[in-house]
């Protein structure tokens, strides 16, 4: 295809390799070869001494010079063309001068045609329509006419040459050769399109046969110029049925046939003068070419226009159906002519009768639910010439019996005689049901948002745009800061902050400046921090501030929203908690009582989680070694079972707490008695815990045991005193009452003790009493109790003893007292009077009563002469059992 280029080339054949443009030498060599072949072909087609009927020389010269890349290259190519063509013309028998003139004429024609094409078709040559053919013909004709003067100078040197005829020959030869040559190049390079081939195989064969027969008859059998035009019907037939490329090929074949016919002398123009025959043949080919190409190009153009019309119709139909609004076109009578798919979906399908479309036969109501009168329907008003825009209503159709909210626009169509839609109307219905529902939802959301802002009086909500200017200031912000919304809207939000606090917050977050804070919020989303606002009166208020980026529907940042809560009371509470925790830690760590927090594991006390200093000291372990150990590992092995059993009700929740004494083994092996108070707790995450308080009661319990012993034992002899005796006697009386077990009480009073006390002194008397206590203890059975009642009176309690066994105990006492008792340098001799109260019946008996009766039996023994055992009968009388006479008491010095 030939097209203009911006590098100073006149016209360039499209498809010419860029390699030729980049390498002018190669291009010049190629066209030089083509030019030599073209001149030789033209020489072979010569019929007279002047010019041939047709020759490719003008077309090759045009393509060579028109495509030269730049003025300098064009000059070089023109000189090369002239020189080379002159050499070939001279070689074929033309004189040097004539050859040179003809070469210049060829160059002039090529340059003139190229300039003419550039002027007539700046956008580049093509062969798509009949007007393109006229441009080609005009350019070829102008170029040939421009070269005629130069060619006539060459013809003038030929003897007997007819100048007018030669001029006509050169003009027709140059124009026709250039036209056919350029047309053939355009066809070959794709610059000419048009016309689909409509012929079938047999018809194509018929055209070829008709062409051959007509050529044979008109060029070989029938003389006369009129016979030549018998080819015209066949050529027209081909032009109307074949493509432009095929028509061009027919013309090239016809031209070749005409050249051969003229050269052979078998042609319709034999009756004309010899020089005129070439002119006639060229005129014939020009007429045939113009006629057939014009027809073919007209047909091709019509086909392209029809195809474009079909494509546009299809496009319009696709666009019409793709419109989301329901669109309908009606004629002047209101009958439906056309509607799109959206209208089909709205009204219930494409087969609804015309009068039922749109909003004329359906229920159309205003937004208040009132039916709209027919004369007020948008379509009816449009049919009467009135345009309506955006009439809102609710339409009820077969497809949507529940109704849809639509916005209707209807417009009258202009008068177009013969058109079905003349004086009709077009209506567009925009379904806004979902839009209105969304708008209502947005309105409700806006109302809800406004209500939330109004209700959030306990929170300060402030919104700013991307520049930091305040755009929202709710009532909670007004209450917190003391400013009204009217006073702060549009002002920088930083005016509400303490500048030093802002710098501190930025520093704590590890940011360079305030812009980094906003960048972090944009990137990571909501950010919560503590900061200080400055109230209108200048006082600071500490708040917990959460800042969130705000975006529009497209995701673009529109600003930031901050919600703040006054945490002054919270901070005060936190400080109180911190102080309380510090106090608790101090009390915990410095408490003299051991405290341990113990985990509950496997249904019992587990690992020690935390312990205070006193606990470490009591356990004899360092602060690093105690946590992590099991609590029961600290208990003495003999006490572990009892310890775990005592803590089990607390661990299970049956008791809130319990207290017990347990023995603990220290790290150095020593043992400490501790009082443990265990209380059940629950951690903040719901885990059960034990709080154990451990107090060292080793000395306390020992002191308690000493006091208890002193309260129930005689301080001199260590024997049970009267109170302990009565306690045990009371227990035995109760047991006897339950089980019938017998009981014996021996009441013993020393005989002669006063003499020893008076003679040897009270100290000796005390030593005597201690010795006697030891004697009595050795005479009783295991489980019997020996008690000193006061002075020299003693009692022996023998549970379960028979009367005989009780008397036997008394005899052992008397026998043991028969031996002297050493008192440190002297021996003392004492006796005893014993009263026995043996019980095997328990009606109305009490401990004091039994002891009294034993005492009475003892006095009976004294009255009977001392040194005797008297058994009380239990009936108020005392029977005596005689023993050997008692020895008188006294102290004898040892020798």
C-alpha positions in Angstrom: 0.0 0.0 0.0 1.2 3.5 -0.7 1.3 5.9 2.2 3.0 9.1 3.3 5.9 9.1 5.7 7.3 11.8 7.9 10.9 11.4 6.6 10.4 13.6 3.5 9.5 10.7 1.3 6.7 11.5 -1.2 4.8 8.3 -1.1 6.0 4.9 0.0 4.6 1.5 -0.9 3.2 -0.1 2.2 4.9 -3.4 2.7 8.2 -2.2 1.3 10.6 -3.7 3.8 12.0 -1.2 6.3 15.4 -2.7 5.5 15.3 -0.9 2.2 14.5 2.4 3.8 17.4 2.0 6.3 19.8 0.9 3.5 19.4 3.2 0.5 22.2 1.5 -1.4 20.4 -1.8 -1.3 17.1 -0.2 -2.3 18.8 1.7 -5.2 20.4 -1.5 -6.5 17.1 -3.4 -6.3 15.1 -0.7 -8.2 17.9 -0.4 -10.7 17.5 -4.1 -11.6 13.7 -3.6 -11.8 14.1 -0.6 -14.0 16.3 -2.4 -16.5 13.8 -5.2 -16.7 10.9 -2.7 -17.1 12.7 -0.8 -20.0 13.4 -4.1 -21.7 9.8 -5.2 -21.3 8.6 -1.9 -22.7 11.0 -2.2 -25.6 9.6 -5.7 -26.4 6.1 -4.2 -26.4 6.9 -1.5 -28.9 4.7 -1.3 -32.0 6.1 1.8 -33.5 9.4 3.6 -33.3 8.1 6.0 -30.7 6.4 4.3 -27.7 5.0 0.8 -26.8 1.3 0.2 -26.1 2.0 -0.5 -22.4 5.2 -0.6 -20.3 5.9 -1.1 -16.6 8.6 1.6 -16.8 6.4 4.5 -15.5 5.2 2.5 -12.6 8.6 1.3 -11.5 10.1 4.8 -11.9 7.2 6.2 -9.8 7.8 3.7 -7.0 11.5 4.2 -7.1 11.6 8.0 -6.8 8.4 8.4 -4.7 9.9 6.2 -2.0 13.4 7.8 -1.9 14.2 8.6 1.8 14.8 12.3 1.6 15.6 15.0 -0.9 19.3 14.1 -1.3 18.5 10.4 -1.8 15.7 11.4 -4.3 18.2 13.5 -6.4 20.7 10.6 -6.4 18.0 8.1 -7.3 16.7 10.4 -10.1 20.2 10.7 -11.6 20.7 7.0 -11.3 17.3 6.4 -13.0 18.1 8.8 -15.9 21.5 7.4 -16.5 20.6 3.8 -16.3 17.5 4.2 -18.4 19.5 6.1 -21.0 22.0 3.3 -21.2 19.3 0.7 -21.7 17.5 2.9 -24.3 20.8 3.4 -26.2 21.5 -0.4 -26.0 18.1 -1.1 -27.7 18.9 1.2 -30.7 17.8 4.6 -29.6 20.2 7.5 -30.2 22.1 8.8 -27.3 20.3 12.1 -27.3 16.9 10.5 -27.8 17.7 8.0 -25.0 18.7 10.7 -22.7 15.6 12.8 -23.4 13.3 9.8 -23.0 15.0 8.9 -19.6 14.5 12.5 -18.4 10.8 12.3 -19.5 10.4 9.1 -17.5 11.9 10.7 -14.4 9.8 13.9 -14.9 6.6 11.7 -15.1 7.5 9.8 -11.9 8.3 12.9 -9.9 5.2 14.8 -11.2 2.9 11.8 -10.4 4.4 11.4 -6.9 3.8 15.1 -6.2 0.3 14.9 -7.6 -0.5 11.9 -5.4 0.8 13.7 -2.4 -1.4 16.7 -3.1 -4.5 14.7 -3.9 -4.1 12.1 -1.2 -2.0 13.3 1.7 -2.9 10.4 3.9 -1.5 7.9 1.3 -2.8 6.0 -1.7 -5.4 3.3 -1.6 -7.9 1.6 -3.8 -11.0 1.0 -1.8 -13.6 3.2 -3.5 -14.3 4.8 -6.9 -12.9 8.2 -5.8 -9.6 6.4 -5.0 -9.5 5.3 -8.7 -10.1 8.9 -9.8 -7.1 10.0 -7.7 -4.9 7.3 -9.2 -6.0 8.2 -12.7 -5.6 12.0 -12.1 -2.1 11.5 -10.7 -1.1 9.2 -13.6 -2.5 11.6 -16.1 -0.9 14.7 -14.6 2.5 13.0 -14.4 2.3 11.8 -18.0 1.2 15.3 -19.2 4.1 16.9 -17.4 6.5 14.6 -19.2 5.0 15.1 -22.7 7.2 18.2 -23.6 10.4 16.4 -22.8 9.3 13.3 -24.7 8.3 15.4 -27.8 11.9 16.7 -27.9 13.0 13.1 -28.3 10.3 12.3 -30.9 11.2 15.3 -32.9 14.6 13.6 -33.7 12.8 10.6 -35.2 12.3 10.9 -39.0 8.7 10.9 -40.2 7.4 10.9 -36.7 3.9 12.5 -36.3 4.3 14.8 -33.4 0.6 15.0 -32.4 0.1 11.2 -32.6 3.4 10.6 -30.7 2.3 13.0 -28.0 -1.0 11.2 -27.7 0.7 7.9 -27.6 3.1 9.0 -24.9 0.3 10.6 -22.8 -1.9 7.5 -23.0 1.0 5.1 -22.6 2.3 6.9 -19.5 -1.0 7.4 -17.8 -2.4 3.9 -18.5 0.9 2.2 -17.6 1.1 4.1 -14.3 -2.6 3.5 -13.5 -2.5 -0.2 -14.2 0.9 -0.6 -12.6 0.1 1.2 -9.3 -3.3 -0.6 -9.2 -1.6 -3.9 -9.5 0.9 -3.0 -6.8 -1.9 -1.9 -4.5 -3.7 -5.1 -5.0 -0.5 -7.1 -4.4 0.4 -5.2 -1.2 -3.1 -5.1 0.3 -3.8 -1.4 -0.4 -6.9 -2.3 -2.4 -9.9 -4.1 -1.0 -13.4 -4.5 -2.0 -16.0 -6.8 -3.1 -16.5 -10.3 -2.1 -16.4 -12.9 -4.8 -20.0 -13.9 -5.6 -19.3 -16.3 -8.3 -19.5 -20.0 -8.0 -17.1 -22.4 -9.6 -19.2 -22.9 -12.8 -19.9 -19.2 -13.1 -16.2 -18.4 -12.8 -15.5 -20.9 -15.5 -18.3 -19.3 -17.6 -16.6 -15.9 -17.3 -13.3 -17.3 -18.4 -14.8 -19.1 -21.4 -16.8 -16.0 -22.4 -13.7 -13.8 -22.1 -11.7 -16.2 -24.3 -14.4 -16.6 -26.9 -15.1 -12.9 -27.1 -11.4 -12.1 -27.3 -11.0 -14.6 -30.1 -13.9 -13.4 -32.1 -13.3 -9.7 -31.7 -9.5 -9.7 -32.1 -9.1 -12.5 -34.6 -12.2 -13.0 -36.6 -14.2 -9.8 -36.8 -12.3 -6.7 -38.0 -13.4 -3.2 -37.0 -13.0 -1.1 -34.0 -16.6 -1.8 -32.9 -15.8 -5.5 -32.4 -13.4 -4.6 -29.7 -16.1 -3.5 -27.4 -17.7 -6.9 -27.4 -15.4 -7.6 -24.5 -17.1 -4.9 -22.4 -20.2 -7.0 -21.4 -17.9 -9.8 -20.2 -15.7 -7.3 -18.3 -18.8 -5.7 -16.7 -20.1 -9.2 -15.8 -16.8 -9.9 -14.0 -16.8 -6.5 -12.3 -20.3 -7.1 -10.9 -19.6 -10.6 -9.7 -15.9 -10.8 -8.9 -13.7 -9.0 -6.3 -11.6 -5.9 -7.2 -8.5 -8.0 -7.1 -10.0 -10.4 -9.7 -11.1 -7.5 -11.8 -7.6 -6.0 -11.7 -6.2 -9.4 -12.7 -8.6 -9.5 -15.7 -7.5 -6.1 -16.7 -3.8 -7.1 -16.6 -4.6 -10.2 -18.7 -6.7 -8.1 -21.1 -3.8 -5.6 -21.5 -1.4 -8.4 -22.2 -3.8 -9.8 -24.8 -4.2 -6.4 -26.4 -0.4 -5.9 -26.6 0.0 -9.3 -28.1 -2.8 -8.7 -30.6 -1.4 -5.3 -31.7 2.1 -6.8 -32.0 0.7 -9.7 -34.1 -1.5 -7.5 -36.3 -4.7 -9.3 -35.3 -6.7 -6.6 -33.6 -9.8 -4.6 -34.3 -7.9 -1.4 -35.3 -6.1 -2.6 -38.3 -8.1 -0.3 -40.6 -6.7 2.8 -38.8 -3.3 4.4 -39.6 -0.3 2.7 -38.3 0.5 5.3 -35.6 -3.1 5.7 -34.6 -3.5 2.0 -33.9 -1.5 2.3 -30.7 -3.5 5.3 -29.6 -6.7 3.4 -30.3 -5.5 0.3 -28.3 -4.5 2.5 -25.4 -7.8 4.4 -25.4 -9.6 1.1 -25.5 -7.7 -0.3 -22.5 -8.2 3.0 -20.6 -11.9 2.9 -21.2 -12.2 -0.8 -20.2 -10.1 -0.2 -17.1 -12.0 2.8 -15.9 -15.4 1.2 -16.6 -14.7 -2.2 -14.9 -12.7 -0.8 -11.9 -15.4 1.9 -11.3 -18.1 -0.8 -11.3 -16.1 -3.1 -9.1 -15.2 -0.4 -6.6 -18.7 0.9 -6.4 -20.0 -2.6 -5.6 -17.2 -3.1 -3.1 -18.0 0.2 -1.4 -21.7 -0.6 -1.3 -21.0 -3.9 0.2 -18.8 -2.3 2.8 -21.4 0.3 3.6 -24.0 -2.5 3.9 -21.7 -4.4 6.2 -21.0 -1.3 8.3 -24.8 -0.7 8.5 -25.3 -4.3 9.6 -22.6 -3.9 12.2 -23.9 -0.6 13.4 -27.4 -2.1 13.6 -26.0 -5.0 15.6 -24.0 -2.6 17.8 -27.0 -0.4 18.4 -29.1 -3.5 19.2 -26.5 -4.7 21.6 -26.2 -1.3 23.2 -30.0 -1.0 23.3 -30.3 -4.3 25.0 -27.5 -3.6 27.4 -29.1 -0.5 28.8 -30.1 -1.2 32.3 -33.1 1.1 32.1 -36.3 -0.3 30.5 -36.6 1.5 27.2 -39.6 1.3 24.8 -40.4 3.0 21.5 -44.1 3.5 20.6 -45.8 4.7 17.4 -48.2 7.6 17.2 -51.1 5.3 18.2 -49.3 4.2 21.3 -48.5 0.7 20.0 -45.2 -0.9 20.9 -42.5 -0.8 18.2 -39.4 -1.8 20.1 -38.3 -2.4 23.6 -35.1 -3.7 25.2 -34.5 -6.7 27.5 -34.8 -4.6 30.6 -38.3 -3.7 29.5 -39.1 -7.3 28.8 -37.9 -8.2 32.4 -40.0 -5.3 33.9 -43.2 -6.0 32.0 -43.1 -9.8 31.9 -41.7 -10.9 28.5 -41.4 -9.9 24.9 -44.9 -11.1 23.7 -47.1 -8.7 25.7 -49.5 -6.8 23.3 -48.4 -3.3 22.3 -51.1 -1.4 24.0 -50.1 -2.9 27.3 -46.7 -1.1 27.2 -45.2 0.9 29.1 -47.1 2.4 32.0 -50.2 2.8 29.9 -52.0 -0.4 30.4 -50.3 -1.4 33.7 -51.0 -0.1 37.2 -49.0 3.1 37.7 -49.3 4.8 41.1 -47.7 7.8 42.7 -45.5 7.3 45.7 -48.4 7.8 48.0 -50.2 4.8 46.5 -52.8 6.7 44.4 -53.4 5.5 40.8 -52.3 8.0 38.2 -54.9 9.0 35.6 -54.3 7.9 32.0 -54.0 11.4 30.7 -51.3 12.1 33.2 -49.2 9.0 32.3 -45.7 10.1 31.1 -46.1 8.1 27.8 -49.5 9.6 27.1 -48.1 13.1 27.7 -45.2 12.3 25.3 -47.5 11.1 22.6 -49.2 14.5 22.9 -45.8 16.2 22.4 -44.8 16.9 26.0 -41.5 15.7 27.4 -41.4 14.5 31.0 -38.3 14.0 33.1 -37.9 11.8 36.2 -41.5 11.2 37.1 -41.4 8.9 40.2 -44.0 6.3 40.8 -44.7 2.7 41.5 -45.6 0.3 38.6 -47.4 -3.0 39.0 -46.8 -5.5 36.2 -47.4 -9.2 35.6 -43.7 -9.8 36.2 -43.8 -7.8 39.4 -47.2 -8.0 41.0 -45.8 -6.5 44.2 -44.7 -3.4 42.3 -41.4 -1.7 41.6 -40.5 1.9 42.2 -39.4 3.6 38.9 -38.4 7.0 37.6 -40.0 7.5 34.2 -38.8 9.9 31.4 -40.7 10.1 28.1 -40.1 12.2 25.0 -42.0 12.7 21.8 -40.3 11.6 18.5 -40.0 14.0 15.6 -42.0 13.8 12.4 -40.3 11.6 9.8 -42.5 10.9 6.8 -42.7 7.2 6.1 -41.1 6.1 9.4 -43.1 3.8 11.6 -42.0 5.8 14.7 -43.0 9.2 13.3 -44.9 11.2 15.9 -44.4 8.4 18.4 -42.7 8.5 21.8 -39.7 6.9 23.6 -39.9 6.1 27.3 -37.2 5.1 29.7 -38.0 3.6 33.1 -35.2 3.5 35.6 -35.9 1.0 38.4 -35.0 2.8 41.6 -36.5 0.2 44.0 -33.1 -1.0 45.3 -31.6 2.5 45.2 -34.5 4.0 47.2 -34.3 1.1 49.6 -30.5 1.7 49.9 -31.1 5.4 50.4 -33.7 4.7 53.1 -31.2 2.3 54.7 -28.5 5.0 54.5 -30.9 7.5 56.0 -31.8 5.1 58.8 -28.1 4.5 59.3 -27.4 8.2 59.4 -30.2 8.7 61.9 -28.8 5.8 63.9 -25.4 7.3 63.7 -26.7 10.7 64.8 -28.6 9.0 67.6 -25.5 7.1 68.7 -23.5 10.4 68.7 -26.3 12.1 70.7 -26.5 9.2 73.1 -22.7 8.8 73.6 -22.6 11.7 76.0 -20.1 9.9 78.2 -17.6 9.7 75.3 -16.0 12.5 73.4 -16.2 11.8 69.6 -14.3 14.2 67.3 -13.7 13.7 63.6 -11.2 15.6 61.5 -10.5 15.8 57.8 -7.1 15.0 56.2 -5.8 18.4 57.0 -6.6 18.0 60.7 -9.6 20.4 60.8 -12.5 19.4 63.1 -15.6 18.2 61.2 -17.5 16.5 64.0 -17.8 17.5 67.7 -20.5 15.5 69.6 -22.2 16.4 72.9 -19.8 14.2 74.8 -16.9 16.3 73.6 -18.7 19.4 74.5 -19.3 18.2 78.1 -15.7 16.9 78.4 -13.9 19.9 77.0 -16.3 22.8 77.6 -16.3 24.0 74.0 -19.4 24.0 71.9 -19.4 22.4 68.4 -20.0 25.8 66.7 -16.8 27.1 68.4 -14.4 24.4 67.3 -15.7 23.2 63.9 -13.2 23.9 61.2 -10.4 24.6 63.7 -7.2 22.5 64.0 -7.8 19.5 66.3 -4.3 20.0 67.7 -5.5 23.1 69.6 -7.4 20.7 71.9 -4.2 18.8 72.9 -1.4 19.6 75.3 1.6 20.2 72.9 4.1 18.6 75.4 1.8 15.6 75.7 1.6 15.1 71.9 5.4 15.1 71.7 5.6 12.6 74.6 3.0 10.3 72.9 5.0 10.4 69.6 8.2 9.6 71.5 6.7 6.7 73.4 5.4 5.2 70.1 8.9 5.4 68.6 7.9 7.8 65.8 9.8 10.7 64.3 7.0 13.2 64.3 3.2 13.6 64.3 2.9 12.7 60.6 4.3 9.3 61.5 1.4 8.8 63.9 -1.2 9.4 61.2 0.8 7.1 58.8 0.7 4.4 61.4 -3.1 4.8 61.9 -3.6 4.6 58.1 -1.5 1.5 57.8 -2.4 -0.5 60.9 -6.0 0.7 61.6 -7.4 1.9 65.0 -4.8 3.0 67.5 -5.5 3.4 71.2 -3.3 5.6 73.4 -3.4 7.7 76.6 -3.1 11.4 76.1 -4.2 14.7 77.6 -6.8 17.0 76.3 -6.9 20.7 77.3 -10.2 22.0 78.4 -11.6 25.4 77.6 -10.5 26.7 81.0 -7.0 25.4 80.4 -7.1 22.5 82.8 -5.8 19.1 81.5 -7.8 15.9 81.4 -6.4 12.5 80.8 -8.3 10.4 78.3 -8.1 7.0 76.6 -8.1 8.0 72.9 -8.9 5.6 70.0 -8.2 7.0 66.6 -9.6 5.3 63.4 -9.1 6.2 59.7 -12.2 7.1 57.7 -12.6 6.2 54.0 -15.0 6.9 51.3 -16.8 4.4 49.1 -13.8 4.1 46.8 -11.4 3.4 49.7 -9.9 6.9 49.7 -8.9 8.4 53.0 -11.3 11.2 54.1 -10.0 11.8 57.7 -9.8 10.4 61.1 -12.3 9.8 63.9 -11.3 9.8 67.6 -13.3 8.6 70.6 -12.0 9.6 74.0 -13.1 8.5 77.5 -12.2 10.5 80.6 -10.0 8.1 82.7 -9.3 10.4 85.6 -11.2 8.3 88.0 -9.8 5.2 86.5 -6.2 6.5 87.0 -7.0 7.3 90.6 -8.4 3.8 91.1 -5.3 2.4 89.4 -3.1 4.4 91.8 -5.2 3.1 94.7 -4.8 -0.4 93.4 -1.1 0.0 92.9 -0.8 1.4 96.5 -2.9 -1.5 97.8 -0.8 -4.0 95.9 2.4 -2.4 97.2 1.0 -2.5 100.7 0.0 -6.1 100.2 3.4 -7.0 98.8 5.0 -5.4 101.8 2.7 -7.1 104.2 3.1 -10.4 102.4 6.9 -10.3 102.3 7.4 -8.8 105.8 4.7 -10.8 107.7 6.2 -12.8 110.5 3.8 -15.6 109.6 4.9 -17.8 106.8 2.6 -17.4 103.7 2.5 -19.6 100.6 0.4 -19.5 97.5 -0.1 -23.1 96.4 -1.5 -24.6 93.2 -4.2 -27.3 93.3 -3.0 -30.3 91.4 -4.5 -33.8 91.1 -7.1 -33.0 93.7 -4.6 -31.9 96.4 -2.1 -29.3 97.3 0.6 -29.0 94.6 3.5 -26.8 93.8 4.4 -23.7 95.8 3.8 -20.7 93.5 4.9 -18.0 95.8 6.1 -17.7 99.4 7.2 -14.9 101.7 10.4 -14.5 103.6 9.0 -16.0 106.8 7.9 -19.1 104.9 11.4 -19.5 103.5 12.8 -19.1 107.0 10.4 -21.6 108.5 11.1 -24.2 105.8 14.8 -23.5 106.1 15.1 -23.0 102.3 16.3 -20.2 100.0 13.9 -18.1 98.0 15.1 -19.8 94.8 14.6 -23.4 96.1 11.1 -23.2 97.6 8.9 -22.2 94.7 8.2 -25.2 92.5 8.4 -27.7 95.3 5.3 -29.6 96.4 3.8 -28.5 99.7 3.6 -32.1 101.1 7.3 -32.5 100.5 7.9 -30.0 103.4 5.8 -32.1 105.8 7.4 -34.7 108.0 6.8 -38.1 106.4 4.9 -39.4 109.5 2.4 -36.5 109.2 1.9 -36.4 105.4 -1.2 -38.6 105.4 -2.9 -36.7 108.2 -1.9 -33.4 106.6 -3.4 -34.2 103.2 -6.6 -35.6 104.7 -7.1 -32.4 106.7 -6.7 -30.3 103.6 -8.9 -32.4 101.4 -12.2 -30.7 102.4 -10.8 -27.3 101.6 -9.4 -28.4 98.2 -12.8 -30.0 97.3 -14.7 -26.9 98.4 -16.5 -28.5 101.2 -14.9 -26.2 103.7 -13.7 -22.6 103.0 -10.7 -23.1 105.3 -9.2 -25.4 108.0 -6.5 -25.2 110.7 -4.3 -28.0 111.9 -0.9 -28.6 113.5 1.6 -30.5 111.5 5.3 -31.3 111.8 7.6 -29.9 109.1 11.1 -31.0 108.2 13.5 -28.2 107.5 16.3 -28.4 104.9 18.9 -29.1 107.6 16.8 -32.0 109.0 15.5 -30.3 112.0 11.8 -30.5 112.8 9.4 -27.6 113.5 5.8 -27.8 114.7 3.7 -25.5 112.7 0.1 -24.4 112.8 -1.3 -24.4 109.2 -4.3 -22.4 108.1 -5.4 -23.3 104.6 -8.0 -21.2 102.7 -9.3 -21.9 99.2 -9.0 -19.1 96.5 -9.6 -18.7 92.8 -7.1 -16.9 90.5 -8.1 -14.2 88.0 -8.2 -16.9 85.3 -10.4 -19.2 87.3 -7.7 -21.6 88.5 -8.2 -23.0 92.1 -5.5 -22.1 94.6 -4.7 -22.6 98.3 -3.5 -19.8 100.6 -1.5 -21.4 103.4 -0.5 -19.6 106.6 2.2 -21.4 108.6 3.2 -20.3 112.1 5.9 -21.9 114.2 4.2 -23.1 117.4 6.9 -25.4 118.6 7.6 -23.3 121.8 4.0 -22.3 122.2 2.8 -25.9 122.1 5.5 -26.9 124.6 4.5 -24.1 126.9 0.9 -25.1 126.6 1.8 -28.7 127.5 3.8 -27.5 130.5 0.9 -25.4 131.7 -1.6 -28.2 131.2 0.7 -30.6 133.1 1.1 -28.1 136.0 -2.6 -27.6 136.2 -3.3 -31.4 136.5 -0.3 -32.7 138.4 1.3 -32.2 141.8 4.2 -29.9 141.7 6.2 -31.8 144.3 5.7 -35.4 143.3 4.7 -35.1 139.7 1.7 -37.3 140.4 -1.8 -36.4 139.2 -3.5 -33.9 141.4 -7.0 -34.0 142.8 -8.5 -32.3 139.7 -7.0 -34.8 137.2 -8.1 -37.6 139.5 -11.6 -36.5 139.6 -11.7 -36.0 135.8 -10.4 -39.5 135.2 -12.7 -40.9 137.9 -15.7 -39.2 136.3 -14.8 -40.7 132.9 -14.5 -44.2 134.5 -17.8 -43.8 136.3 -19.5 -42.8 133.0 -17.8 -45.8 131.2 -19.0 -48.1 134.0 -22.5 -46.8 133.7 -22.4 -47.7 130.0 -20.5 -51.0 130.0 -20.7 -52.2 133.6 -16.9 -52.4 133.9 -16.0 -52.4 137.7 -13.9 -49.7 139.3 -11.7 -49.5 142.5 -10.5 -46.3 144.2 -7.9 -46.7 147.0 -7.7 -43.7 149.4 -4.2 -43.8 151.2 -3.2 -41.7 154.1 0.4 -42.1 155.4 0.8 -43.1 159.1 3.7 -41.4 160.9 4.4 -38.7 158.3 3.8 -35.9 160.8 6.5 -37.3 163.1 9.0 -37.4 160.3 8.1 -33.9 159.2 8.4 -32.6 162.8 11.6 -34.4 163.5 13.6 -34.1 160.2 12.0 -30.9 158.9 9.8 -30.0 156.0 12.5 -30.6 153.4 12.9 -34.2 154.6 9.1 -34.5 154.6 9.1 -33.4 151.0 11.8 -35.9 150.1 9.7 -38.6 151.9 6.6 -37.7 149.9 8.6 -37.9 146.6 9.9 -41.3 147.6 6.5 -42.5 148.6 5.1 -41.3 145.2 7.6 -43.5 143.5 6.7 -46.5 145.7 3.0 -46.1 144.9 3.7 -45.8 141.2 5.6 -49.1 141.3 2.8 -50.9 143.1 -0.1 -50.1 140.7 -1.0 -51.8 137.4 -0.4 -50.4 134.0 -3.3 -48.0 133.2 -3.9 -47.2 136.9 -3.6 -43.6 138.2 -1.7 -42.5 141.3 -2.7 -39.0 142.6 -1.6 -36.9 145.5 -4.7 -35.3 147.0 -2.8 -33.0 149.4 -0.4 -33.3 152.4 0.2 -37.0 153.0 -3.0 -38.2 151.3 -2.9 -40.2 148.1 -5.4 -41.9 145.9 -5.0 -44.8 143.5 -7.6 -45.3 140.6 -7.8 -48.8 139.3 -10.2 -49.1 136.4 -11.6 -52.6 135.7 -10.1 -54.1 138.9 -12.0 -56.6 140.9 -12.3 -56.2 144.6 -9.6 -58.8 145.1 -7.3 -57.0 142.7 -7.9 -53.7 144.4 -7.0 -55.2 147.8 -3.9 -56.8 146.3 -2.7 -53.4 145.2 -3.3 -52.1 148.7 -1.3 -55.0 150.2 1.6 -54.2 147.8 1.5 -50.6 149.0 1.6 -51.7 152.6 4.4 -54.2 152.0 6.5 -51.6 150.1 6.1 -49.1 153.0 7.4 -51.7 155.4 11.0 -51.0 154.4 12.8 -47.8 155.7 13.1 -45.0 153.2 16.4 -43.3 152.9 16.3 -39.5 153.3 19.9 -38.5 152.9 21.7 -39.5 156.1 18.7 -40.9 157.9 16.0 -43.5 157.3 12.3 -42.8 157.7 9.7 -45.4 158.5 6.0 -44.8 157.7 2.9 -46.8 157.3 -0.4 -46.2 155.6 -4.1 -46.6 156.2 -6.0 -47.5 153.0 -9.7 -47.2 152.3 -11.1 -49.0 149.2 -14.3 -48.3 147.4 -15.0 -51.0 144.9 -17.9 -50.3 142.5 -19.7 -52.7 140.2 -23.1 -51.0 140.4 -23.6 -47.4 139.3 -27.0 -46.2 140.3 -26.7 -42.5 141.3 -22.9 -42.6 141.7 -20.6 -39.7 141.0 -16.8 -39.1 141.1 -17.0 -37.0 144.3 -19.3 -39.5 145.9 -17.0 -42.5 145.1 -14.0 -40.6 146.4 -15.8 -39.6 149.5 -16.7 -43.2 150.3 -13.1 -44.3 149.8 -12.1 -41.5 152.1 -14.6 -42.8 154.7 -13.2 -46.3 154.4 -9.7 -44.9 155.0 -10.8 -43.2 158.2 -12.3 -46.5 159.2 -8.9 -48.1 158.7 -7.3 -45.5 160.9 -9.8 -46.0 163.6 -9.2 -49.7 163.4 -5.5 -49.2 164.3 -3.8 -48.0 161.2 -1.7 -50.0 158.8 -4.9 -51.7 157.6 -7.1 -51.9 154.5 -10.8 -51.3 154.8 -13.2 -51.9 151.9 -16.3 -49.8 151.8 -19.4 -52.0 151.3 -21.2 -49.5 149.1 -24.2 -49.4 151.5 -23.1 -46.6 153.7 -21.1 -48.9 156.0 -17.4 -49.8 155.9 -16.2 -53.3 156.5 -12.6 -53.8 157.9 -10.0 -56.2 156.9 -7.4 -56.6 159.6 -3.7 -56.4 158.6 -0.6 -56.7 160.8 -0.3 -53.8 163.2 1.2 -50.7 161.7 4.5 -49.6 162.7 4.9 -46.2 164.3 6.4 -43.5 162.2 9.8 -41.9 162.9 13.3 -41.2 161.7 16.3 -43.2 162.7 19.8 -42.0 162.1 22.1 -44.3 160.1 25.2 -45.5 161.6 
